[in-house]
């Protein structure tokens, strides 16, 4: 995953652990797999994958921008927060 995302391995490990902690991924037989336990979240991730497929350059530029703040804001957009 680190190589595919052009990030270091420790960052990739943290991301995978975060995904696992949110029940979006599982580690099985040495491989990581998408594993959304909630059907609505699975649909959202599928839609996100579609957007990424159509706008790969724009998304990649946002993720890999020179500003860590921009990348963090992008990541924060996908955090699930309890509604009040």
HTML snippet that shows the backbone in 3Dmol.js (N, CA, C, O; Angstrom):
<script src="https://3Dmol.org/build/3Dmol-min.js"></script>
<div id="view" style="width:600px;height:400px;position:relative"></div>
<script>
const pdb = `
ATOM      1  N   UNK A   1       0.825  -1.183   0.000  1.00  0.00           N
ATOM      2  CA  UNK A   1       0.000   0.000   0.000  1.00  0.00           C
ATOM      3  C   UNK A   1       0.873   1.252   0.000  1.00  0.00           C
ATOM      4  O   UNK A   1       0.564   2.225  -0.688  1.00  0.00           O
ATOM      5  N   UNK A   2       1.947   1.231   0.758  1.00  0.00           N
ATOM      6  CA  UNK A   2       2.820   2.404   0.820  1.00  0.00           C
ATOM      7  C   UNK A   2       3.316   2.794  -0.565  1.00  0.00           C
ATOM      8  O   UNK A   2       3.293   3.971  -0.927  1.00  0.00           O
ATOM      9  N   UNK A   3       3.758   1.827  -1.329  1.00  0.00           N
ATOM     10  CA  UNK A   3       4.274   2.113  -2.671  1.00  0.00           C
ATOM     11  C   UNK A   3       3.169   2.661  -3.577  1.00  0.00           C
ATOM     12  O   UNK A   3       3.407   3.591  -4.347  1.00  0.00           O
ATOM     13  N   UNK A   4       1.974   2.096  -3.490  1.00  0.00           N
ATOM     14  CA  UNK A   4       0.861   2.547  -4.336  1.00  0.00           C
ATOM     15  C   UNK A   4       0.431   3.970  -4.009  1.00  0.00           C
ATOM     16  O   UNK A   4      -0.019   4.710  -4.884  1.00  0.00           O
ATOM     17  N   UNK A   5       0.574   4.348  -2.727  1.00  0.00           N
ATOM     18  CA  UNK A   5       0.176   5.692  -2.312  1.00  0.00           C
ATOM     19  C   UNK A   5       1.334   6.675  -2.249  1.00  0.00           C
ATOM     20  O   UNK A   5       1.146   7.855  -1.952  1.00  0.00           O
ATOM     21  N   UNK A   6       2.534   6.178  -2.532  1.00  0.00           N
ATOM     22  CA  UNK A   6       3.729   7.016  -2.491  1.00  0.00           C
ATOM     23  C   UNK A   6       3.934   7.639  -1.104  1.00  0.00           C
ATOM     24  O   UNK A   6       4.225   8.828  -0.969  1.00  0.00           O
ATOM     25  N   UNK A   7       3.773   6.796  -0.086  1.00  0.00           N
ATOM     26  CA  UNK A   7       4.012   7.231   1.287  1.00  0.00           C
ATOM     27  C   UNK A   7       4.946   6.223   1.948  1.00  0.00           C
ATOM     28  O   UNK A   7       5.157   5.129   1.424  1.00  0.00           O
ATOM     29  N   UNK A   8       5.505   6.593   3.099  1.00  0.00           N
ATOM     30  CA  UNK A   8       6.410   5.669   3.776  1.00  0.00           C
ATOM     31  C   UNK A   8       5.606   4.552   4.461  1.00  0.00           C
ATOM     32  O   UNK A   8       4.404   4.677   4.694  1.00  0.00           O
ATOM     33  N   UNK A   9       6.307   3.466   4.771  1.00  0.00           N
ATOM     34  CA  UNK A   9       5.634   2.289   5.314  1.00  0.00           C
ATOM     35  C   UNK A   9       5.007   2.533   6.681  1.00  0.00           C
ATOM     36  O   UNK A   9       3.958   1.968   6.990  1.00  0.00           O
ATOM     37  N   UNK A  10       5.638   3.367   7.502  1.00  0.00           N
ATOM     38  CA  UNK A  10       5.047   3.622   8.819  1.00  0.00           C
ATOM     39  C   UNK A  10       3.726   4.380   8.687  1.00  0.00           C
ATOM     40  O   UNK A  10       2.789   4.129   9.444  1.00  0.00           O
ATOM     41  N   UNK A  11       3.649   5.305   7.731  1.00  0.00           N
ATOM     42  CA  UNK A  11       2.383   6.022   7.487  1.00  0.00           C
ATOM     43  C   UNK A  11       1.323   5.062   6.972  1.00  0.00           C
ATOM     44  O   UNK A  11       0.166   5.132   7.384  1.00  0.00           O
ATOM     45  N   UNK A  12       1.708   4.174   6.081  1.00  0.00           N
ATOM     46  CA  UNK A  12       0.764   3.187   5.556  1.00  0.00           C
ATOM     47  C   UNK A  12       0.264   2.277   6.670  1.00  0.00           C
ATOM     48  O   UNK A  12      -0.922   1.952   6.724  1.00  0.00           O
ATOM     49  N   UNK A  13       1.157   1.868   7.552  1.00  0.00           N
ATOM     50  CA  UNK A  13       0.759   1.007   8.675  1.00  0.00           C
ATOM     51  C   UNK A  13      -0.246   1.714   9.570  1.00  0.00           C
ATOM     52  O   UNK A  13      -1.222   1.109  10.014  1.00  0.00           O
ATOM     53  N   UNK A  14      -0.010   2.992   9.836  1.00  0.00           N
ATOM     54  CA  UNK A  14      -0.953   3.761  10.663  1.00  0.00           C
ATOM     55  C   UNK A  14      -2.309   3.884   9.969  1.00  0.00           C
ATOM     56  O   UNK A  14      -3.351   3.752  10.612  1.00  0.00           O
ATOM     57  N   UNK A  15      -2.297   4.137   8.666  1.00  0.00           N
ATOM     58  CA  UNK A  15      -3.560   4.238   7.927  1.00  0.00           C
ATOM     59  C   UNK A  15      -4.327   2.929   7.953  1.00  0.00           C
ATOM     60  O   UNK A  15      -5.540   2.926   8.166  1.00  0.00           O
ATOM     61  N   UNK A  16      -3.642   1.824   7.742  1.00  0.00           N
ATOM     62  CA  UNK A  16      -4.305   0.523   7.764  1.00  0.00           C
ATOM     63  C   UNK A  16      -4.860   0.203   9.154  1.00  0.00           C
ATOM     64  O   UNK A  16      -5.963  -0.328   9.277  1.00  0.00           O
ATOM     65  N   UNK A  17      -4.098   0.526  10.192  1.00  0.00           N
ATOM     66  CA  UNK A  17      -4.584   0.303  11.554  1.00  0.00           C
ATOM     67  C   UNK A  17      -5.823   1.155  11.826  1.00  0.00           C
ATOM     68  O   UNK A  17      -6.757   0.706  12.491  1.00  0.00           O
ATOM     69  N   UNK A  18      -5.827   2.384  11.311  1.00  0.00           N
ATOM     70  CA  UNK A  18      -6.987   3.264  11.473  1.00  0.00           C
ATOM     71  C   UNK A  18      -8.197   2.686  10.748  1.00  0.00           C
ATOM     72  O   UNK A  18      -9.299   2.666  11.296  1.00  0.00           O
ATOM     73  N   UNK A  19      -7.997   2.216   9.523  1.00  0.00           N
ATOM     74  CA  UNK A  19      -9.098   1.600   8.773  1.00  0.00           C
ATOM     75  C   UNK A  19      -9.626   0.366   9.489  1.00  0.00           C
ATOM     76  O   UNK A  19     -10.836   0.144   9.545  1.00  0.00           O
ATOM     77  N   UNK A  20      -8.723  -0.432  10.034  1.00  0.00           N
ATOM     78  CA  UNK A  20      -9.136  -1.621  10.771  1.00  0.00           C
ATOM     79  C   UNK A  20      -9.910  -1.221  12.030  1.00  0.00           C
ATOM     80  O   UNK A  20     -10.920  -1.838  12.369  1.00  0.00           O
ATOM     81  N   UNK A  21      -9.432  -0.198  12.709  1.00  0.00           N
ATOM     82  CA  UNK A  21     -10.111   0.272  13.912  1.00  0.00           C
ATOM     83  C   UNK A  21     -11.513   0.794  13.647  1.00  0.00           C
ATOM     84  O   UNK A  21     -12.372   0.764  14.529  1.00  0.00           O
ATOM     85  N   UNK A  22     -11.742   1.270  12.433  1.00  0.00           N
ATOM     86  CA  UNK A  22     -13.074   1.757  12.047  1.00  0.00           C
ATOM     87  C   UNK A  22     -13.875   0.683  11.311  1.00  0.00           C
ATOM     88  O   UNK A  22     -14.903   0.978  10.700  1.00  0.00           O
ATOM     89  N   UNK A  23     -13.410  -0.539  11.372  1.00  0.00           N
ATOM     90  CA  UNK A  23     -14.091  -1.686  10.748  1.00  0.00           C
ATOM     91  C   UNK A  23     -14.280  -1.504   9.246  1.00  0.00           C
ATOM     92  O   UNK A  23     -15.333  -1.822   8.693  1.00  0.00           O
ATOM     93  N   UNK A  24     -13.234  -0.984   8.599  1.00  0.00           N
ATOM     94  CA  UNK A  24     -13.265  -0.818   7.149  1.00  0.00           C
ATOM     95  C   UNK A  24     -12.282  -1.733   6.437  1.00  0.00           C
ATOM     96  O   UNK A  24     -12.331  -1.869   5.214  1.00  0.00           O
ATOM     97  N   UNK A  25     -11.397  -2.357   7.189  1.00  0.00           N
ATOM     98  CA  UNK A  25     -10.400  -3.244   6.599  1.00  0.00           C
ATOM     99  C   UNK A  25     -10.095  -4.360   7.588  1.00  0.00           C
ATOM    100  O   UNK A  25     -10.289  -4.218   8.796  1.00  0.00           O
ATOM    101  N   UNK A  26      -9.609  -5.480   7.041  1.00  0.00           N
ATOM    102  CA  UNK A  26      -9.168  -6.574   7.890  1.00  0.00           C
ATOM    103  C   UNK A  26      -7.884  -7.152   7.328  1.00  0.00           C
ATOM    104  O   UNK A  26      -7.662  -7.143   6.117  1.00  0.00           O
ATOM    105  N   UNK A  27      -7.047  -7.649   8.209  1.00  0.00           N
ATOM    106  CA  UNK A  27      -5.785  -8.270   7.831  1.00  0.00           C
ATOM    107  C   UNK A  27      -5.992  -9.773   7.869  1.00  0.00           C
ATOM    108  O   UNK A  27      -6.370 -10.336   8.896  1.00  0.00           O
ATOM    109  N   UNK A  28      -5.740 -10.414   6.734  1.00  0.00           N
ATOM    110  CA  UNK A  28      -6.043 -11.841   6.620  1.00  0.00           C
ATOM    111  C   UNK A  28      -4.977 -12.516   5.769  1.00  0.00           C
ATOM    112  O   UNK A  28      -4.754 -12.129   4.622  1.00  0.00           O
ATOM    113  N   UNK A  29      -4.322 -13.520   6.329  1.00  0.00           N
ATOM    114  CA  UNK A  29      -3.321 -14.319   5.609  1.00  0.00           C
ATOM    115  C   UNK A  29      -2.261 -13.434   4.944  1.00  0.00           C
ATOM    116  O   UNK A  29      -1.849 -13.690   3.813  1.00  0.00           O
ATOM    117  N   UNK A  30      -1.829 -12.403   5.652  1.00  0.00           N
ATOM    118  CA  UNK A  30      -0.779 -11.535   5.136  1.00  0.00           C
ATOM    119  C   UNK A  30      -1.244 -10.442   4.200  1.00  0.00           C
ATOM    120  O   UNK A  30      -0.427  -9.641   3.746  1.00  0.00           O
ATOM    121  N   UNK A  31      -2.528 -10.382   3.897  1.00  0.00           N
ATOM    122  CA  UNK A  31      -3.081  -9.370   2.992  1.00  0.00           C
ATOM    123  C   UNK A  31      -4.112  -8.523   3.722  1.00  0.00           C
ATOM    124  O   UNK A  31      -4.718  -8.963   4.699  1.00  0.00           O
ATOM    125  N   UNK A  32      -4.300  -7.311   3.237  1.00  0.00           N
ATOM    126  CA  UNK A  32      -5.344  -6.439   3.745  1.00  0.00           C
ATOM    127  C   UNK A  32      -6.512  -6.462   2.784  1.00  0.00           C
ATOM    128  O   UNK A  32      -6.325  -6.469   1.567  1.00  0.00           O
ATOM    129  N   UNK A  33      -7.714  -6.475   3.326  1.00  0.00           N
ATOM    130  CA  UNK A  33      -8.941  -6.513   2.527  1.00  0.00           C
ATOM    131  C   UNK A  33      -9.908  -5.440   3.005  1.00  0.00           C
ATOM    132  O   UNK A  33      -9.993  -5.157   4.199  1.00  0.00           O
ATOM    133  N   UNK A  34     -10.634  -4.847   2.064  1.00  0.00           N
ATOM    134  CA  UNK A  34     -11.728  -3.947   2.407  1.00  0.00           C
ATOM    135  C   UNK A  34     -12.798  -4.780   3.101  1.00  0.00           C
ATOM    136  O   UNK A  34     -13.128  -5.875   2.646  1.00  0.00           O
ATOM    137  N   UNK A  35     -13.338  -4.267   4.196  1.00  0.00           N
ATOM    138  CA  UNK A  35     -14.301  -5.051   4.972  1.00  0.00           C
ATOM    139  C   UNK A  35     -15.244  -4.123   5.730  1.00  0.00           C
ATOM    140  O   UNK A  35     -15.255  -4.122   6.961  1.00  0.00           O
ATOM    141  N   UNK A  36     -16.024  -3.345   5.014  1.00  0.00           N
ATOM    142  CA  UNK A  36     -16.989  -2.460   5.664  1.00  0.00           C
ATOM    143  C   UNK A  36     -18.126  -3.306   6.212  1.00  0.00           C
ATOM    144  O   UNK A  36     -18.774  -4.047   5.472  1.00  0.00           O
ATOM    145  N   UNK A  37     -18.359  -3.192   7.491  1.00  0.00           N
ATOM    146  CA  UNK A  37     -19.420  -3.973   8.137  1.00  0.00           C
ATOM    147  C   UNK A  37     -20.779  -3.316   7.993  1.00  0.00           C
ATOM    148  O   UNK A  37     -21.806  -3.962   8.206  1.00  0.00           O
ATOM    149  N   UNK A  38     -20.799  -2.069   7.643  1.00  0.00           N
ATOM    150  CA  UNK A  38     -22.036  -1.318   7.502  1.00  0.00           C
ATOM    151  C   UNK A  38     -22.321  -1.120   6.008  1.00  0.00           C
ATOM    152  O   UNK A  38     -21.474  -0.613   5.272  1.00  0.00           O
ATOM    153  N   UNK A  39     -23.506  -1.519   5.571  1.00  0.00           N
ATOM    154  CA  UNK A  39     -23.855  -1.443   4.146  1.00  0.00           C
ATOM    155  C   UNK A  39     -23.828  -0.014   3.621  1.00  0.00           C
ATOM    156  O   UNK A  39     -23.411   0.215   2.485  1.00  0.00           O
ATOM    157  N   UNK A  40     -24.262   0.945   4.419  1.00  0.00           N
ATOM    158  CA  UNK A  40     -24.262   2.339   3.971  1.00  0.00           C
ATOM    159  C   UNK A  40     -22.834   2.842   3.775  1.00  0.00           C
ATOM    160  O   UNK A  40     -22.546   3.535   2.799  1.00  0.00           O
ATOM    161  N   UNK A  41     -21.962   2.501   4.681  1.00  0.00           N
ATOM    162  CA  UNK A  41     -20.562   2.905   4.533  1.00  0.00           C
ATOM    163  C   UNK A  41     -19.951   2.240   3.306  1.00  0.00           C
ATOM    164  O   UNK A  41     -19.177   2.873   2.588  1.00  0.00           O
ATOM    165  N   UNK A  42     -20.280   0.992   3.056  1.00  0.00           N
ATOM    166  CA  UNK A  42     -19.777   0.302   1.863  1.00  0.00           C
ATOM    167  C   UNK A  42     -20.232   1.024   0.600  1.00  0.00           C
ATOM    168  O   UNK A  42     -19.458   1.156  -0.349  1.00  0.00           O
ATOM    169  N   UNK A  43     -21.480   1.493   0.577  1.00  0.00           N
ATOM    170  CA  UNK A  43     -21.985   2.247  -0.590  1.00  0.00           C
ATOM    171  C   UNK A  43     -21.230   3.568  -0.744  1.00  0.00           C
ATOM    172  O   UNK A  43     -20.901   3.968  -1.861  1.00  0.00           O
ATOM    173  N   UNK A  44     -20.958   4.243   0.367  1.00  0.00           N
ATOM    174  CA  UNK A  44     -20.230   5.505   0.309  1.00  0.00           C
ATOM    175  C   UNK A  44     -18.823   5.287  -0.233  1.00  0.00           C
ATOM    176  O   UNK A  44     -18.351   6.053  -1.072  1.00  0.00           O
ATOM    177  N   UNK A  45     -18.158   4.248   0.245  1.00  0.00           N
ATOM    178  CA  UNK A  45     -16.808   3.945  -0.230  1.00  0.00           C
ATOM    179  C   UNK A  45     -16.832   3.597  -1.715  1.00  0.00           C
ATOM    180  O   UNK A  45     -15.930   3.986  -2.457  1.00  0.00           O
ATOM    181  N   UNK A  46     -17.853   2.871  -2.151  1.00  0.00           N
ATOM    182  CA  UNK A  46     -17.985   2.565  -3.579  1.00  0.00           C
ATOM    183  C   UNK A  46     -18.139   3.847  -4.398  1.00  0.00           C
ATOM    184  O   UNK A  46     -17.549   3.977  -5.470  1.00  0.00           O
ATOM    185  N   UNK A  47     -18.929   4.785  -3.895  1.00  0.00           N
ATOM    186  CA  UNK A  47     -19.097   6.071  -4.593  1.00  0.00           C
ATOM    187  C   UNK A  47     -17.788   6.846  -4.618  1.00  0.00           C
ATOM    188  O   UNK A  47     -17.436   7.446  -5.634  1.00  0.00           O
ATOM    189  N   UNK A  48     -17.069   6.832  -3.505  1.00  0.00           N
ATOM    190  CA  UNK A  48     -15.771   7.499  -3.439  1.00  0.00           C
ATOM    191  C   UNK A  48     -14.806   6.895  -4.449  1.00  0.00           C
ATOM    192  O   UNK A  48     -14.063   7.623  -5.108  1.00  0.00           O
ATOM    193  N   UNK A  49     -14.808   5.575  -4.577  1.00  0.00           N
ATOM    194  CA  UNK A  49     -13.946   4.911  -5.558  1.00  0.00           C
ATOM    195  C   UNK A  49     -14.297   5.365  -6.974  1.00  0.00           C
ATOM    196  O   UNK A  49     -13.410   5.538  -7.809  1.00  0.00           O
ATOM    197  N   UNK A  50     -15.577   5.557  -7.240  1.00  0.00           N
ATOM    198  CA  UNK A  50     -15.997   6.050  -8.550  1.00  0.00           C
ATOM    199  C   UNK A  50     -15.511   7.463  -8.822  1.00  0.00           C
ATOM    200  O   UNK A  50     -15.065   7.766  -9.929  1.00  0.00           O
ATOM    201  N   UNK A  51     -15.594   8.327  -7.819  1.00  0.00           N
ATOM    202  CA  UNK A  51     -15.098   9.696  -7.959  1.00  0.00           C
ATOM    203  C   UNK A  51     -13.597   9.673  -8.203  1.00  0.00           C
ATOM    204  O   UNK A  51     -13.088  10.379  -9.073  1.00  0.00           O
ATOM    205  N   UNK A  52     -12.898   8.860  -7.431  1.00  0.00           N
ATOM    206  CA  UNK A  52     -11.446   8.761  -7.602  1.00  0.00           C
ATOM    207  C   UNK A  52     -11.099   8.288  -9.011  1.00  0.00           C
ATOM    208  O   UNK A  52     -10.170   8.811  -9.626  1.00  0.00           O
ATOM    209  N   UNK A  53     -11.834   7.307  -9.526  1.00  0.00           N
ATOM    210  CA  UNK A  53     -11.563   6.784 -10.873  1.00  0.00           C
ATOM    211  C   UNK A  53     -11.734   7.859 -11.939  1.00  0.00           C
ATOM    212  O   UNK A  53     -11.006   7.872 -12.932  1.00  0.00           O
ATOM    213  N   UNK A  54     -12.686   8.752 -11.740  1.00  0.00           N
ATOM    214  CA  UNK A  54     -12.942   9.813 -12.729  1.00  0.00           C
ATOM    215  C   UNK A  54     -12.067  11.043 -12.537  1.00  0.00           C
ATOM    216  O   UNK A  54     -11.869  11.817 -13.473  1.00  0.00           O
ATOM    217  N   UNK A  55     -11.537  11.229 -11.317  1.00  0.00           N
ATOM    218  CA  UNK A  55     -10.785  12.445 -11.002  1.00  0.00           C
ATOM    219  C   UNK A  55      -9.468  12.110 -10.303  1.00  0.00           C
ATOM    220  O   UNK A  55      -9.087  12.765  -9.332  1.00  0.00           O
ATOM    221  N   UNK A  56      -8.790  11.104 -10.796  1.00  0.00           N
ATOM    222  CA  UNK A  56      -7.585  10.611 -10.124  1.00  0.00           C
ATOM    223  C   UNK A  56      -6.516  11.694  -9.978  1.00  0.00           C
ATOM    224  O   UNK A  56      -5.871  11.781  -8.933  1.00  0.00           O
ATOM    225  N   UNK A  57      -6.323  12.497 -10.981  1.00  0.00           N
ATOM    226  CA  UNK A  57      -5.285  13.526 -10.917  1.00  0.00           C
ATOM    227  C   UNK A  57      -5.616  14.554  -9.841  1.00  0.00           C
ATOM    228  O   UNK A  57      -4.756  14.899  -9.030  1.00  0.00           O
ATOM    229  N   UNK A  58      -6.840  15.042  -9.824  1.00  0.00           N
ATOM    230  CA  UNK A  58      -7.229  16.046  -8.846  1.00  0.00           C
ATOM    231  C   UNK A  58      -7.128  15.510  -7.417  1.00  0.00           C
ATOM    232  O   UNK A  58      -6.627  16.192  -6.523  1.00  0.00           O
ATOM    233  N   UNK A  59      -7.604  14.298  -7.214  1.00  0.00           N
ATOM    234  CA  UNK A  59      -7.533  13.706  -5.873  1.00  0.00           C
ATOM    235  C   UNK A  59      -6.079  13.483  -5.470  1.00  0.00           C
ATOM    236  O   UNK A  59      -5.700  13.779  -4.337  1.00  0.00           O
ATOM    237  N   UNK A  60      -5.267  12.967  -6.379  1.00  0.00           N
ATOM    238  CA  UNK A  60      -3.851  12.738  -6.079  1.00  0.00           C
ATOM    239  C   UNK A  60      -3.139  14.043  -5.761  1.00  0.00           C
ATOM    240  O   UNK A  60      -2.314  14.090  -4.848  1.00  0.00           O
ATOM    241  N   UNK A  61      -3.445  15.100  -6.502  1.00  0.00           N
ATOM    242  CA  UNK A  61      -2.822  16.395  -6.221  1.00  0.00           C
ATOM    243  C   UNK A  61      -3.218  16.900  -4.842  1.00  0.00           C
ATOM    244  O   UNK A  61      -2.386  17.448  -4.120  1.00  0.00           O
ATOM    245  N   UNK A  62      -4.463  16.724  -4.478  1.00  0.00           N
ATOM    246  CA  UNK A  62      -4.917  17.152  -3.161  1.00  0.00           C
ATOM    247  C   UNK A  62      -4.223  16.352  -2.063  1.00  0.00           C
ATOM    248  O   UNK A  62      -3.745  16.922  -1.082  1.00  0.00           O
ATOM    249  N   UNK A  63      -4.170  15.055  -2.227  1.00  0.00           N
ATOM    250  CA  UNK A  63      -3.556  14.196  -1.210  1.00  0.00           C
ATOM    251  C   UNK A  63      -2.077  14.486  -1.076  1.00  0.00           C
ATOM    252  O   UNK A  63      -1.558  14.553   0.038  1.00  0.00           O
ATOM    253  N   UNK A  64      -1.393  14.659  -2.188  1.00  0.00           N
ATOM    254  CA  UNK A  64       0.064  14.810  -2.173  1.00  0.00           C
ATOM    255  C   UNK A  64       0.534  16.254  -2.265  1.00  0.00           C
ATOM    256  O   UNK A  64       1.681  16.519  -2.625  1.00  0.00           O
ATOM    257  N   UNK A  65      -0.358  17.192  -1.936  1.00  0.00           N
ATOM    258  CA  UNK A  65       0.040  18.594  -1.986  1.00  0.00           C
ATOM    259  C   UNK A  65       1.174  18.845  -1.005  1.00  0.00           C
ATOM    260  O   UNK A  65       1.378  18.074  -0.067  1.00  0.00           O
ATOM    261  N   UNK A  66       1.905  19.918  -1.226  1.00  0.00           N
ATOM    262  CA  UNK A  66       3.058  20.218  -0.372  1.00  0.00           C
ATOM    263  C   UNK A  66       2.625  20.625   1.026  1.00  0.00           C
ATOM    264  O   UNK A  66       3.441  20.634   1.948  1.00  0.00           O
ATOM    265  N   UNK A  67       1.384  20.955   1.192  1.00  0.00           N
ATOM    266  CA  UNK A  67       0.888  21.349   2.506  1.00  0.00           C
ATOM    267  C   UNK A  67       0.316  20.145   3.239  1.00  0.00           C
ATOM    268  O   UNK A  67      -0.680  19.563   2.810  1.00  0.00           O
ATOM    269  N   UNK A  68       0.947  19.779   4.340  1.00  0.00           N
ATOM    270  CA  UNK A  68       0.408  18.699   5.159  1.00  0.00           C
ATOM    271  C   UNK A  68      -0.989  19.032   5.648  1.00  0.00           C
ATOM    272  O   UNK A  68      -1.807  18.137   5.857  1.00  0.00           O
ATOM    273  N   UNK A  69      -1.260  20.288   5.829  1.00  0.00           N
ATOM    274  CA  UNK A  69      -2.576  20.718   6.305  1.00  0.00           C
ATOM    275  C   UNK A  69      -3.670  20.336   5.315  1.00  0.00           C
ATOM    276  O   UNK A  69      -4.737  19.882   5.727  1.00  0.00           O
ATOM    277  N   UNK A  70      -3.424  20.511   4.012  1.00  0.00           N
ATOM    278  CA  UNK A  70      -4.415  20.143   3.004  1.00  0.00           C
ATOM    279  C   UNK A  70      -4.687  18.646   3.031  1.00  0.00           C
ATOM    280  O   UNK A  70      -5.841  18.221   2.970  1.00  0.00           O
ATOM    281  N   UNK A  71      -3.644  17.859   3.121  1.00  0.00           N
ATOM    282  CA  UNK A  71      -3.811  16.411   3.172  1.00  0.00           C
ATOM    283  C   UNK A  71      -4.573  16.008   4.430  1.00  0.00           C
ATOM    284  O   UNK A  71      -5.403  15.101   4.383  1.00  0.00           O
ATOM    285  N   UNK A  72      -4.306  16.658   5.532  1.00  0.00           N
ATOM    286  CA  UNK A  72      -5.002  16.349   6.774  1.00  0.00           C
ATOM    287  C   UNK A  72      -6.469  16.717   6.680  1.00  0.00           C
ATOM    288  O   UNK A  72      -7.329  15.966   7.139  1.00  0.00           O
ATOM    289  N   UNK A  73      -6.767  17.873   6.084  1.00  0.00           N
ATOM    290  CA  UNK A  73      -8.173  18.267   5.911  1.00  0.00           C
ATOM    291  C   UNK A  73      -8.901  17.272   5.029  1.00  0.00           C
ATOM    292  O   UNK A  73     -10.059  16.947   5.291  1.00  0.00           O
ATOM    293  N   UNK A  74      -8.240  16.780   3.982  1.00  0.00           N
ATOM    294  CA  UNK A  74      -8.852  15.779   3.116  1.00  0.00           C
ATOM    295  C   UNK A  74      -9.150  14.520   3.919  1.00  0.00           C
ATOM    296  O   UNK A  74     -10.251  13.975   3.833  1.00  0.00           O
ATOM    297  N   UNK A  75      -8.186  14.058   4.693  1.00  0.00           N
ATOM    298  CA  UNK A  75      -8.380  12.853   5.510  1.00  0.00           C
ATOM    299  C   UNK A  75      -9.496  13.065   6.532  1.00  0.00           C
ATOM    300  O   UNK A  75     -10.308  12.169   6.762  1.00  0.00           O
ATOM    301  N   UNK A  76      -9.536  14.236   7.139  1.00  0.00           N
ATOM    302  CA  UNK A  76     -10.558  14.534   8.138  1.00  0.00           C
ATOM    303  C   UNK A  76     -11.960  14.525   7.546  1.00  0.00           C
ATOM    304  O   UNK A  76     -12.927  14.247   8.256  1.00  0.00           O
ATOM    305  N   UNK A  77     -12.084  14.818   6.275  1.00  0.00           N
ATOM    306  CA  UNK A  77     -13.395  14.816   5.629  1.00  0.00           C
ATOM    307  C   UNK A  77     -14.027  13.438   5.654  1.00  0.00           C
ATOM    308  O   UNK A  77     -15.243  13.315   5.513  1.00  0.00           O
ATOM    309  N   UNK A  78     -13.225  12.402   5.832  1.00  0.00           N
ATOM    310  CA  UNK A  78     -13.746  11.039   5.818  1.00  0.00           C
ATOM    311  C   UNK A  78     -13.841  10.425   7.203  1.00  0.00           C
ATOM    312  O   UNK A  78     -14.095   9.227   7.331  1.00  0.00           O
ATOM    313  N   UNK A  79     -13.643  11.215   8.228  1.00  0.00           N
ATOM    314  CA  UNK A  79     -13.792  10.722   9.601  1.00  0.00           C
ATOM    315  C   UNK A  79     -15.272  10.743   9.948  1.00  0.00           C
ATOM    316  O   UNK A  79     -15.985  11.698   9.640  1.00  0.00           O
ATOM    317  N   UNK A  80     -15.713   9.695  10.580  1.00  0.00           N
ATOM    318  CA  UNK A  80     -17.104   9.613  10.993  1.00  0.00           C
ATOM    319  C   UNK A  80     -17.233  10.221  12.367  1.00  0.00           C
ATOM    320  O   UNK A  80     -16.536   9.843  13.309  1.00  0.00           O
ATOM    321  N   UNK A  81     -18.141  11.171  12.461  1.00  0.00           N
ATOM    322  CA  UNK A  81     -18.382  11.844  13.736  1.00  0.00           C
ATOM    323  C   UNK A  81     -19.793  11.546  14.186  1.00  0.00           C
ATOM    324  O   UNK A  81     -20.712  11.425  13.377  1.00  0.00           O
ATOM    325  N   UNK A  82     -19.946  11.432  15.488  1.00  0.00           N
ATOM    326  CA  UNK A  82     -21.269  11.207  16.053  1.00  0.00           C
ATOM    327  C   UNK A  82     -22.105  12.462  15.870  1.00  0.00           C
ATOM    328  O   UNK A  82     -21.681  13.564  16.220  1.00  0.00           O
ATOM    329  N   UNK A  83     -23.296  12.283  15.320  1.00  0.00           N
ATOM    330  CA  UNK A  83     -24.187  13.425  15.128  1.00  0.00           C
ATOM    331  C   UNK A  83     -24.782  13.826  16.459  1.00  0.00           C
ATOM    332  O   UNK A  83     -25.096  12.977  17.294  1.00  0.00           O
ATOM    333  N   UNK A  84     -24.937  15.141  16.654  1.00  0.00           N
ATOM    334  CA  UNK A  84     -25.501  15.631  17.913  1.00  0.00           C
ATOM    335  C   UNK A  84     -26.913  16.082  17.730  1.00  0.00           C
ATOM    336  O   UNK A  84     -27.547  16.527  18.687  1.00  0.00           O
TER     337      UNK A  84
END
`;
const viewer = $3Dmol.createViewer("view");
viewer.addModel(pdb, "pdb");
viewer.setStyle({}, {cartoon: {color: "spectrum"}});
viewer.zoomTo();
viewer.render();
</script>
